[in-house]
């Protein structure tokens, strides 16, 4: 049910993000979703990729500190209120959303979001029972 997210700790300086994306591109790793949060000195780059093992290996070899985290990928209708509906499901079962961000891919009728929650199993089950489709690792390779 959960998908793998790479959390890459990077310096907050010019050229760092392009270095990461270049390493991934040269190793045929495609980025499906990303988010970056920054502090004065460091950034936290969160990535969903089509080949997590290769991405982790090549970035680690280049000296990047990486943490792999389980997150949920959720397919939602691409219209006003659909994200609220998904978040409301989690609110009703007292699941906190630590952060979320969107996939780079979307279709005419759907958008995709990444949710970091405290309990993937419970949250995923509740979302599926409410009619939401969870994204799998296999789905990521098709996006």
C-alpha positions as CSV (number, residue, x, y, z in Angstrom):
1,X,0.0,0.0,0.0
2,X,2.8,2.4,0.8
3,X,5.3,3.7,-1.7
4,X,8.9,4.6,-1.1
5,X,10.0,8.2,-0.9
6,X,13.7,9.2,-0.9
7,X,14.5,12.0,1.4
8,X,17.8,13.6,0.3
9,X,19.6,16.1,2.5
10,X,21.3,18.7,0.4
11,X,23.2,21.9,1.0
12,X,21.2,25.1,0.4
13,X,23.5,26.5,-2.3
14,X,23.4,27.1,-6.0
15,X,23.7,24.0,-8.2
16,X,22.8,21.4,-5.6
17,X,19.4,20.5,-6.9
18,X,20.6,20.3,-10.5
19,X,23.4,18.1,-9.4
20,X,20.9,15.6,-7.9
21,X,18.6,15.7,-10.9
22,X,21.6,15.3,-13.2
23,X,22.9,12.2,-11.4
24,X,19.4,10.7,-11.6
25,X,19.0,11.5,-15.3
26,X,22.4,10.0,-16.1
27,X,21.3,6.8,-14.4
28,X,17.9,6.6,-16.2
29,X,15.9,7.4,-13.0
30,X,12.7,9.4,-13.7
31,X,11.3,11.7,-11.1
32,X,7.6,11.3,-10.6
33,X,7.1,13.7,-7.7
34,X,9.3,16.1,-5.7
35,X,9.2,18.6,-3.0
36,X,12.0,20.7,-1.4
37,X,11.9,22.4,1.9
38,X,14.7,24.7,2.9
39,X,16.4,26.1,5.9
40,X,19.2,28.6,5.8
41,X,22.0,26.0,5.3
42,X,20.3,22.8,4.2
43,X,17.4,21.6,2.1
44,X,15.2,18.5,2.4
45,X,14.5,17.1,-1.1
46,X,11.7,14.6,-1.2
47,X,11.5,12.4,-4.3
48,X,9.3,9.7,-5.7
49,X,11.1,8.0,-8.5
50,X,10.6,5.1,-10.9
51,X,13.6,3.2,-9.6
52,X,14.2,3.8,-5.9
53,X,17.0,1.3,-5.5
54,X,19.1,2.8,-8.3
55,X,18.4,6.4,-7.1
56,X,19.5,5.6,-3.6
57,X,22.6,3.8,-4.7
58,X,23.9,6.4,-7.1
59,X,23.1,9.4,-4.8
60,X,24.7,7.6,-1.9
61,X,27.8,6.9,-4.0
62,X,28.0,10.7,-4.6
63,X,28.0,11.4,-0.9
64,X,24.4,12.4,-0.4
65,X,22.7,11.5,2.9
66,X,19.4,9.7,2.1
67,X,16.6,8.3,4.1
68,X,13.9,6.1,2.6
69,X,10.4,6.7,4.0
70,X,7.1,5.0,3.4
71,X,4.4,7.4,2.2
72,X,1.0,7.1,0.6
73,X,0.2,8.1,-3.0
74,X,-3.4,8.9,-3.6
75,X,-5.3,9.4,-6.8
76,X,-7.9,12.1,-6.4
77,X,-10.4,13.7,-8.7
78,X,-8.9,16.9,-10.3
79,X,-11.7,19.2,-9.3
80,X,-12.3,21.6,-6.4
81,X,-13.0,19.9,-3.1
82,X,-11.6,16.4,-3.9
83,X,-8.4,17.0,-1.9
84,X,-10.5,18.2,1.0
85,X,-12.6,15.0,0.8
86,X,-9.4,12.9,1.0
87,X,-8.0,14.9,3.9
88,X,-11.4,14.8,5.6
89,X,-11.3,11.0,5.6
90,X,-8.1,11.1,7.6
91,X,-9.3,13.8,9.9
92,X,-12.3,11.7,10.8
93,X,-10.1,8.8,11.9
94,X,-7.7,11.1,13.8
95,X,-4.7,10.6,11.4
96,X,-2.4,13.6,11.2
97,X,-1.0,14.6,7.8
98,X,2.7,15.6,8.4
99,X,3.1,16.9,4.9
100,X,1.8,16.5,1.4
101,X,2.9,17.4,-2.2
102,X,1.7,16.7,-5.7
103,X,3.0,14.3,-8.3
104,X,4.3,15.9,-11.5
105,X,1.9,13.7,-13.5
106,X,-1.8,14.2,-13.8
107,X,-4.5,13.1,-16.2
108,X,-7.5,14.9,-17.6
109,X,-9.7,13.8,-14.7
110,X,-7.2,13.0,-11.9
111,X,-4.4,14.4,-9.9
112,X,-2.0,12.5,-7.6
113,X,-0.7,13.5,-4.2
114,X,1.9,12.2,-1.8
115,X,0.8,12.1,1.9
116,X,3.1,11.5,4.8
117,X,1.0,10.3,7.7
118,X,1.7,8.7,11.1
119,X,-0.1,5.4,10.2
120,X,0.0,4.4,6.6
121,X,-2.0,1.2,7.0
122,X,-4.9,2.8,8.8
123,X,-4.9,5.8,6.6
124,X,-4.7,3.8,3.4
125,X,-7.5,1.5,4.4
126,X,-9.7,4.4,5.3
127,X,-9.0,6.2,2.0
128,X,-9.7,3.0,0.0
129,X,-12.9,2.4,1.9
130,X,-13.9,6.0,1.0
131,X,-13.4,5.3,-2.7
132,X,-9.9,6.7,-3.2
133,X,-7.3,4.7,-5.2
134,X,-3.9,4.4,-3.6
135,X,-0.9,4.5,-5.9
136,X,1.4,1.5,-5.9
137,X,5.1,1.2,-6.9
138,X,3.8,-0.4,-10.2
139,X,1.6,2.6,-10.9
140,X,4.6,5.0,-10.5
141,X,6.4,3.3,-13.4
142,X,3.4,3.9,-15.6
143,X,3.0,7.7,-14.8
